[in-house]
Amino acid sequence: MNRWVWGAVAVLCVAPLVLAQAPMDSLSSQKAAFSFDIIPFRLNDTTGRVDIYIQIPYSSLVFVRAFDKYTAKYSVIVQFRSRADSIVSEKSYPETIEEKSFENTGAKSKKFVFVQRVFALPIGDYTASLTLSDENARTISPLYQKVHIPDYAHIPVGLSGILLASKIEDAEGAHGKKSITPYILHNSGNLHGGGAWIFFELYDKKAGDSVDAVYKVEKPNGDLAIAGKRTMYVASEPVMQCYTALPVDSLSQMRYTVTLGLFPHTADPNAPVDFNNALASASHVLTIDWGVGMPRMLEDIGKAIEELRWVATASELDSLTSMTNPQEQRKMFHRFWERRNPFPGAERNEAMEEYYARVQYADEHFKSFSEGWVSDQGMIYIIFGMPTNIDVHQNDYMTYGAYSGPYTIWTYDRYGKQFVFIDQDGFGDYRLAGLPPFERYVYGR
């Protein structure tokens, strides 16, 4: 975990001190080759300090063997463009990684590169682009984010961007200091069970005002998922660094927006707030999903469990569907896949990735009167993968039981198997001619 150590000056507000780093215990589950977060802070009245946190899993890099070492060479290019599309700032950071063991370079490894870069930008709106250029793979992976630097000179009480933290605790051997672990991943499924924090800077030109901070968590449709209560902060300094707990365990799987607002202090902690009239506000995306390398975000655990039909036994499905506690059901779901993890303990579960990628492919390609993954072709594809050969007979007819129509033959040379599907009504509703297989999905097949 990457831990920032801060000196505490109040129960909920701390003054900045030292940075200390240690390995983070989770990797990104995005399709993107790397994860990043950009947090704007106030540097002075006319300039913002932009902190960029970048995390690159080893599994996203190509390592080349040279003598007794495995080497990855890459560059991260950071660029800021103004609203007029002119380049305001641009820097390239070339890096080289060397490992002695091949096992430390791929999906089985939990290793990653974590870096922080700091830029100073004048007041304005920008588009930040971060590009990972892998020299060995000759690939380029760009990501983008909007950045706003407000006019701090005309803001009596202001707010920085939001930094999500997975842990805040007393620093070892540092009296009165706090160790803060930033959570920079846009997928925050691994925050479940460990809690989360909203970390921010509070700016007060007078130094001494009391304000209330209130957060809210909204669903994509704007519905409220969590409404935080007022928490009073006394700005004893012009710049205060503060944090408040975020109860992510109550959130289901989807993309949320976390918004933090500052309001005039009132004695009633339950007094209503209007974020449109906040003294200052900031927002951050929070995506809760299944973590560990999913090919798509699964928003419904019930649906995810239902889709286990071609890999789980009947008793396993019964156990999962009978769970009434969502948190316990989620834990059982993860245990189910960990038992099938080809690299036990690795953050990425390639078996789960492959299975749900096949489910998604089946939904996209074999849908007719039912969902693609429950169709006969979807079942065979999910269990056995892509056929070696597909022989389509659109102008020929085959009859099998009650089915008669054009047919297609899937051949799997590697398994010595062949499956015939008949389009029973001419609308692409292909049915399996013969008994369904007794096999279930197995990773790598």
PLY file of the C-alpha trace (Angstrom):
ply
format ascii 1.0
element vertex 445
property float x
property float y
property float z
element edge 444
property int vertex1
property int vertex2
end_header
0.00 0.00 0.00
1.17 3.53 -0.74
1.03 5.40 2.51
1.24 9.10 3.10
2.18 10.07 6.63
0.66 13.30 7.97
1.03 15.05 11.30
-2.28 15.36 13.12
-3.43 18.72 14.51
-7.08 17.84 15.26
-9.32 14.83 15.52
-10.48 15.05 11.92
-8.00 17.50 10.40
-4.28 17.01 9.90
-1.42 19.17 8.72
0.86 17.79 5.95
4.19 16.20 6.69
6.09 13.31 5.16
5.49 10.76 2.37
6.27 7.10 2.95
5.61 4.29 0.45
4.94 0.58 0.74
3.41 -1.95 -1.71
-0.32 -1.60 -2.35
-2.30 -4.80 -1.89
-4.66 -4.49 -4.84
-4.47 -4.05 -8.57
-6.75 -2.40 -11.07
-9.57 -4.34 -12.58
-10.12 -1.98 -15.44
-9.57 -2.84 -19.06
-7.11 0.06 -19.11
-3.43 -0.83 -18.93
-2.96 1.37 -15.88
-4.83 3.41 -13.29
-4.43 7.03 -12.32
-6.05 9.77 -10.32
-5.64 13.54 -10.56
-6.32 15.68 -7.50
-6.14 19.51 -7.73
-5.02 21.46 -4.65
-4.43 25.13 -4.00
-0.83 26.28 -4.42
-1.52 30.03 -4.19
-4.24 32.47 -5.23
-3.49 32.15 -8.96
-2.04 28.66 -9.26
-3.15 25.12 -8.52
-0.99 22.16 -7.53
-2.06 19.09 -9.47
-1.07 15.77 -7.91
-1.10 12.79 -10.25
-1.00 9.24 -8.87
-0.18 6.52 -11.39
-0.27 2.77 -10.86
0.92 0.33 -13.54
0.55 -3.42 -12.92
3.46 -5.54 -14.07
0.89 -7.62 -15.97
0.32 -4.62 -18.28
3.99 -4.47 -19.30
6.01 -6.68 -21.64
9.20 -8.05 -20.08
12.01 -9.19 -22.38
14.65 -11.66 -21.24
18.26 -10.57 -21.56
20.87 -12.87 -20.02
19.70 -13.52 -16.44
17.18 -10.65 -16.21
13.73 -9.74 -17.46
13.42 -6.09 -18.45
10.45 -3.83 -19.16
10.96 -0.41 -20.70
8.18 2.13 -20.85
7.39 5.83 -20.64
4.49 7.74 -19.12
3.71 10.93 -21.02
1.64 13.51 -19.15
0.08 16.35 -21.12
-2.28 19.18 -20.17
-4.26 21.00 -22.87
-6.21 24.19 -22.35
-9.81 24.72 -23.37
-8.41 26.24 -26.60
-6.62 22.89 -27.19
-3.14 24.34 -26.79
-0.51 22.38 -24.86
0.09 24.06 -21.50
2.44 21.48 -20.00
3.92 18.20 -21.18
6.49 15.84 -19.66
7.71 12.33 -20.40
8.95 9.95 -17.73
10.94 6.99 -19.12
11.40 4.03 -16.77
13.12 0.64 -16.79
12.16 -2.31 -14.57
14.36 -5.36 -14.04
13.31 -8.66 -12.48
15.35 -11.82 -12.00
12.36 -14.18 -11.97
9.80 -14.55 -14.76
7.12 -15.33 -12.15
7.40 -11.73 -10.95
6.50 -10.25 -14.34
2.99 -11.48 -15.19
-0.56 -11.87 -13.96
0.50 -14.10 -11.08
2.61 -11.29 -9.68
1.02 -8.67 -7.45
3.78 -6.24 -8.29
3.18 -2.86 -9.83
4.80 0.52 -10.35
3.42 3.40 -8.31
4.54 6.97 -8.96
3.39 10.45 -8.05
3.94 13.47 -10.27
3.20 17.09 -9.39
2.36 19.91 -11.81
1.61 23.60 -11.28
-1.16 25.03 -13.46
-2.71 28.51 -13.60
-6.43 29.12 -13.13
-8.46 27.45 -15.87
-9.95 24.27 -17.32
-7.77 21.55 -18.81
-7.84 18.11 -20.35
-5.14 15.86 -18.95
-3.93 12.95 -21.03
-1.73 10.22 -19.59
-0.18 7.84 -22.09
1.64 4.60 -21.30
4.11 3.77 -24.07
5.57 0.26 -23.82
8.87 0.11 -25.71
9.00 -3.70 -25.85
5.39 -4.17 -26.97
5.38 -1.04 -29.13
1.94 -0.18 -27.80
0.45 3.12 -26.63
-2.40 3.32 -24.10
-3.88 6.81 -23.46
-6.31 7.85 -20.72
-7.97 11.24 -20.18
-9.45 13.34 -17.37
-10.82 16.87 -17.02
-9.11 19.18 -14.51
-10.44 22.47 -13.13
-8.28 25.03 -11.27
-10.58 27.61 -9.60
-9.86 31.26 -8.94
-8.71 30.86 -5.33
-8.18 34.62 -4.91
-11.94 35.20 -4.95
-12.95 32.21 -2.81
-13.13 32.99 0.93
-13.73 29.34 1.82
-12.56 26.72 -0.66
-12.09 23.02 -1.17
-9.53 20.86 -2.96
-10.33 17.84 -5.08
-11.34 14.59 -3.37
-8.76 11.89 -2.69
-10.22 8.49 -1.83
-8.22 6.61 0.81
-8.50 2.95 1.72
-6.92 3.36 5.14
-6.08 6.04 7.68
-4.24 4.95 10.79
-1.62 6.02 13.29
1.85 5.91 11.74
4.29 3.53 13.37
6.96 5.30 15.39
5.58 8.72 14.48
3.81 10.30 17.45
0.75 12.30 16.44
1.08 11.49 12.74
-1.34 9.69 10.46
-0.57 7.17 7.73
-2.92 7.64 4.77
-3.19 5.05 2.00
-4.51 6.62 -1.22
-6.83 4.44 -3.24
-6.29 5.60 -6.79
-8.12 2.83 -8.62
-11.31 3.83 -10.44
-12.64 0.39 -9.52
-12.99 0.25 -5.75
-14.49 -3.19 -5.21
-11.65 -4.15 -2.89
-12.64 -1.36 -0.48
-15.50 -3.57 0.70
-14.83 -4.89 4.18
-12.00 -2.45 4.80
-13.84 0.84 4.62
-12.91 4.02 2.79
-12.19 7.65 3.51
-12.70 10.97 1.76
-9.54 13.07 2.11
-9.56 16.77 1.19
-8.01 20.16 1.88
-10.05 22.98 3.39
-9.04 26.55 2.52
-10.06 29.53 4.68
-8.54 32.96 4.15
-9.61 34.10 7.63
-8.41 30.94 9.42
-10.84 30.40 12.25
-14.19 29.93 10.53
-16.36 26.95 11.34
-17.93 25.12 8.41
-19.87 21.90 7.95
-18.72 19.31 5.43
-21.40 17.04 3.96
-20.98 14.29 1.39
-23.48 12.45 -0.75
-23.16 9.38 -2.95
-25.38 9.26 -6.04
-26.29 6.48 -8.46
-25.98 7.00 -12.23
-29.65 8.01 -12.45
-29.18 10.66 -9.77
-30.87 8.73 -6.97
-29.27 9.13 -3.56
-27.38 6.07 -2.31
-25.88 7.63 0.83
-26.59 10.96 2.49
-23.85 11.98 4.90
-24.52 14.10 7.97
-22.96 17.45 8.73
-19.47 17.29 10.22
-18.06 20.50 11.67
-14.52 21.58 10.84
-12.77 24.50 12.52
-10.21 25.96 10.14
-7.43 26.72 12.59
-5.06 27.36 9.67
-5.49 28.81 6.15
-4.92 25.29 4.78
-6.30 22.27 6.65
-6.15 18.64 5.53
-9.23 16.72 6.61
-10.88 13.35 6.20
-14.23 11.71 6.78
-15.30 8.05 6.69
-17.20 6.70 3.67
-19.34 3.56 4.38
-18.83 1.72 1.07
-20.06 -1.61 2.49
-23.62 -0.34 2.06
-23.11 0.16 -1.69
-24.01 -2.37 -4.36
-22.13 -2.85 -7.63
-22.36 0.16 -9.92
-20.77 3.48 -10.81
-21.38 6.24 -8.26
-20.54 9.91 -7.93
-19.24 11.07 -4.54
-19.80 14.78 -3.93
-18.44 16.73 -0.97
-19.79 20.18 -0.09
-18.95 22.88 2.45
-21.78 24.77 4.15
-22.13 27.43 6.89
-22.03 25.73 10.27
-25.27 24.98 12.08
-25.85 23.28 15.43
-28.26 20.75 13.92
-26.25 17.90 12.31
-29.36 16.79 10.42
-30.16 20.19 8.94
-30.89 19.87 5.20
-28.34 21.06 2.65
-28.58 22.29 -0.91
-25.47 21.35 -2.86
-26.35 23.93 -5.50
-25.74 26.60 -2.87
-22.65 25.09 -1.23
-19.76 27.36 -0.31
-17.59 24.96 -2.30
-17.94 21.42 -3.64
-15.94 18.67 -5.34
-16.86 15.32 -6.90
-15.15 12.00 -7.57
-16.23 8.86 -9.42
-16.45 5.68 -7.33
-17.03 2.38 -9.14
-17.92 -0.63 -7.04
-17.57 -3.92 -8.91
-16.13 -7.36 -8.39
-12.48 -6.24 -8.49
-9.76 -8.58 -9.78
-9.72 -8.14 -13.49
-13.27 -8.46 -14.75
-13.80 -7.85 -18.47
-16.91 -5.80 -17.74
-18.56 -4.31 -14.68
-21.11 -6.66 -13.07
-23.76 -4.48 -11.48
-26.04 -7.23 -10.13
-24.66 -10.02 -7.94
-27.84 -12.01 -8.50
-27.22 -11.89 -12.25
-23.55 -12.77 -11.79
-24.53 -15.83 -9.76
-27.23 -16.82 -12.24
-24.60 -16.76 -15.00
-22.58 -19.39 -13.12
-24.84 -22.08 -14.61
-22.14 -23.51 -16.90
-19.37 -23.65 -14.27
-21.02 -24.23 -10.86
-22.56 -27.43 -9.55
-26.23 -27.52 -8.57
-25.31 -27.52 -4.87
-22.98 -24.55 -5.30
-25.70 -22.59 -7.06
-28.21 -23.48 -4.35
-25.81 -22.27 -1.65
-25.16 -18.99 -3.43
-28.78 -18.22 -4.28
-30.03 -19.10 -0.80
-27.84 -16.46 0.86
-29.96 -13.53 2.08
-27.12 -11.33 3.36
-25.60 -9.41 0.39
-22.18 -9.07 2.04
-21.99 -12.78 2.87
-23.25 -13.68 -0.59
-20.51 -11.52 -2.13
-17.87 -13.22 0.03
-19.15 -16.67 -0.99
-19.07 -15.58 -4.64
-15.41 -14.58 -4.31
-14.57 -17.84 -2.50
-16.23 -19.76 -5.32
-13.90 -18.17 -7.87
-10.83 -18.29 -5.65
-11.18 -22.09 -5.57
-10.85 -21.97 -9.36
-8.08 -19.37 -9.45
-5.21 -20.81 -11.53
-2.80 -18.72 -9.46
-4.20 -18.86 -5.89
-3.77 -15.57 -4.08
-3.10 -13.54 -7.23
-5.11 -10.33 -7.55
-6.24 -11.17 -11.08
-8.34 -14.31 -11.33
-7.87 -15.32 -14.95
-10.45 -18.11 -14.72
-13.14 -15.64 -13.66
-12.04 -13.17 -16.33
-12.19 -15.79 -19.06
-15.54 -17.17 -17.95
-17.37 -13.83 -17.84
-15.69 -12.73 -21.07
-17.26 -15.82 -22.68
-20.63 -15.01 -21.10
-20.42 -11.50 -22.54
-19.39 -12.79 -25.97
-22.25 -15.30 -25.96
-24.73 -12.55 -25.06
-23.48 -10.41 -27.93
-23.38 -13.12 -30.61
-25.94 -15.83 -29.82
-28.98 -13.92 -28.61
-32.31 -14.87 -30.21
-35.50 -15.34 -28.20
-33.46 -15.72 -25.02
-30.27 -14.25 -23.67
-27.22 -15.42 -25.58
-25.51 -17.03 -22.63
-28.45 -19.42 -21.96
-28.82 -20.43 -25.62
-27.50 -23.79 -26.79
-24.72 -22.13 -28.78
-23.93 -19.89 -25.83
-23.69 -22.91 -23.52
-21.26 -24.75 -25.82
-19.17 -21.62 -26.39
-18.89 -20.84 -22.68
-17.91 -24.42 -21.80
-15.51 -25.15 -24.66
-14.52 -21.76 -26.05
-14.13 -20.86 -29.72
-14.58 -23.83 -32.12
-11.70 -24.93 -34.33
-14.03 -24.82 -37.32
-17.58 -23.61 -38.04
-19.37 -25.15 -41.03
-22.55 -23.25 -41.95
-25.27 -24.85 -44.07
-27.79 -22.11 -44.79
-29.31 -23.80 -47.86
-29.35 -27.34 -46.48
-31.87 -28.75 -44.05
-31.44 -31.22 -41.22
-34.14 -32.81 -39.09
-33.55 -33.87 -35.49
-36.60 -34.69 -33.40
-38.87 -31.67 -33.49
-36.17 -29.47 -35.03
-35.83 -29.03 -38.78
-34.04 -26.29 -40.67
-30.68 -24.87 -41.74
-27.84 -26.07 -39.56
-24.29 -25.29 -38.53
-21.56 -27.61 -37.28
-19.01 -26.63 -34.65
-15.87 -28.76 -34.53
-13.40 -28.85 -31.64
-10.33 -30.72 -32.90
-8.51 -30.37 -29.59
-11.29 -32.21 -27.74
-12.41 -34.56 -30.50
-15.94 -33.12 -30.29
-18.50 -31.92 -32.79
-21.82 -30.15 -32.16
-24.66 -29.61 -34.63
-27.13 -26.73 -34.20
-30.40 -26.48 -36.16
-32.13 -23.16 -36.89
-35.61 -24.40 -36.11
-37.59 -21.38 -37.32
-35.27 -19.60 -39.72
-34.74 -16.66 -37.33
-31.38 -17.74 -35.91
-32.72 -19.67 -32.92
-30.21 -22.51 -33.17
-30.93 -25.59 -31.07
-28.46 -28.34 -30.22
-29.12 -31.60 -32.08
-28.33 -34.18 -29.45
-27.82 -34.35 -25.73
-26.09 -31.47 -23.95
-22.56 -32.18 -22.73
-21.91 -33.30 -19.17
-18.78 -31.15 -18.98
-18.67 -27.79 -17.27
-16.41 -24.81 -17.86
-12.75 -25.38 -16.97
-10.17 -22.59 -17.17
-7.99 -22.72 -20.27
-10.22 -25.13 -22.20
0 1
1 2
2 3
3 4
4 5
5 6
6 7
7 8
8 9
9 10
10 11
11 12
12 13
13 14
14 15
15 16
16 17
17 18
18 19
19 20
20 21
21 22
22 23
23 24
24 25
25 26
26 27
27 28
28 29
29 30
30 31
31 32
32 33
33 34
34 35
35 36
36 37
37 38
38 39
39 40
40 41
41 42
42 43
43 44
44 45
45 46
46 47
47 48
48 49
49 50
50 51
51 52
52 53
53 54
54 55
55 56
56 57
57 58
58 59
59 60
60 61
61 62
62 63
63 64
64 65
65 66
66 67
67 68
68 69
69 70
70 71
71 72
72 73
73 74
74 75
75 76
76 77
77 78
78 79
79 80
80 81
81 82
82 83
83 84
84 85
85 86
86 87
87 88
88 89
89 90
90 91
91 92
92 93
93 94
94 95
95 96
96 97
97 98
98 99
99 100
100 101
101 102
102 103
103 104
104 105
105 106
106 107
107 108
108 109
109 110
110 111
111 112
112 113
113 114
114 115
115 116
116 117
117 118
118 119
119 120
120 121
121 122
122 123
123 124
124 125
125 126
126 127
127 128
128 129
129 130
130 131
131 132
132 133
133 134
134 135
135 136
136 137
137 138
138 139
139 140
140 141
141 142
142 143
143 144
144 145
145 146
146 147
147 148
148 149
149 150
150 151
151 152
152 153
153 154
154 155
155 156
156 157
157 158
158 159
159 160
160 161
161 162
162 163
163 164
164 165
165 166
166 167
167 168
168 169
169 170
170 171
171 172
172 173
173 174
174 175
175 176
176 177
177 178
178 179
179 180
180 181
181 182
182 183
183 184
184 185
185 186
186 187
187 188
188 189
189 190
190 191
191 192
192 193
193 194
194 195
195 196
196 197
197 198
198 199
199 200
200 201
201 202
202 203
203 204
204 205
205 206
206 207
207 208
208 209
209 210
210 211
211 212
212 213
213 214
214 215
215 216
216 217
217 218
218 219
219 220
220 221
221 222
222 223
223 224
224 225
225 226
226 227
227 228
228 229
229 230
230 231
231 232
232 233
233 234
234 235
235 236
236 237
237 238
238 239
239 240
240 241
241 242
242 243
243 244
244 245
245 246
246 247
247 248
248 249
249 250
250 251
251 252
252 253
253 254
254 255
255 256
256 257
257 258
258 259
259 260
260 261
261 262
262 263
263 264
264 265
265 266
266 267
267 268
268 269
269 270
270 271
271 272
272 273
273 274
274 275
275 276
276 277
277 278
278 279
279 280
280 281
281 282
282 283
283 284
284 285
285 286
286 287
287 288
288 289
289 290
290 291
291 292
292 293
293 294
294 295
295 296
296 297
297 298
298 299
299 300
300 301
301 302
302 303
303 304
304 305
305 306
306 307
307 308
308 309
309 310
310 311
311 312
312 313
313 314
314 315
315 316
316 317
317 318
318 319
319 320
320 321
321 322
322 323
323 324
324 325
325 326
326 327
327 328
328 329
329 330
330 331
331 332
332 333
333 334
334 335
335 336
336 337
337 338
338 339
339 340
340 341
341 342
342 343
343 344
344 345
345 346
346 347
347 348
348 349
349 350
350 351
351 352
352 353
353 354
354 355
355 356
356 357
357 358
358 359
359 360
360 361
361 362
362 363
363 364
364 365
365 366
366 367
367 368
368 369
369 370
370 371
371 372
372 373
373 374
374 375
375 376
376 377
377 378
378 379
379 380
380 381
381 382
382 383
383 384
384 385
385 386
386 387
387 388
388 389
389 390
390 391
391 392
392 393
393 394
394 395
395 396
396 397
397 398
398 399
399 400
400 401
401 402
402 403
403 404
404 405
405 406
406 407
407 408
408 409
409 410
410 411
411 412
412 413
413 414
414 415
415 416
416 417
417 418
418 419
419 420
420 421
421 422
422 423
423 424
424 425
425 426
426 427
427 428
428 429
429 430
430 431
431 432
432 433
433 434
434 435
435 436
436 437
437 438
438 439
439 440
440 441
441 442
442 443
443 444
